[in-house]
Amino acid sequence: MNNRLRITDAAPERRPSQRRRFLLGGIIAFSDGAISFDCIIRNQSVGGAKISHAKDLQLPAHFYLINIRDRLVYEAELIWSKEAESGINYKKQMSLSDIDDPALGYLAQLWLSRAGR
């Protein structure tokens, strides 16, 4: 009996678009900016990402993810979480420079506090 896994036997990819692997600095923010944590964006597609964060971090169902390098903010939805990694879907993408809602001004402040490191 042949127990080797063939490529054709692998489970089909369920994501609508392929993810690109990289390491980007990020910031997770929720509770109107009262709570924020650094994270690493491990891989990313048009519709979501896998992120690494502190092992004991409990993410809410909805939060903001700031991509420090690209100055982008994603309104994110938690899909899964296991130990120090989570999978998220993007609900909305915004450039930091395009945010005109004063209630979201804390996102630019968080970016400024970390971008210079």
MORA-V800636 format. One record per helix or strand of 2 or more residues. SS is the DSSP state (helix for helix, strand for strand). FROM is the first residue (numbers start at 1). TO is the last residue. If there is no record, write none. Layout:
ss = [SS;SS]
from = [FROM;FROM]
to = [TO;TO]
This chain:
ss = [helix;strand;strand;strand;strand;strand;strand;helix;helix]
from = [7;20;35;48;62;72;85;96;102]
to = [9;30;44;52;67;82;95;98;115]
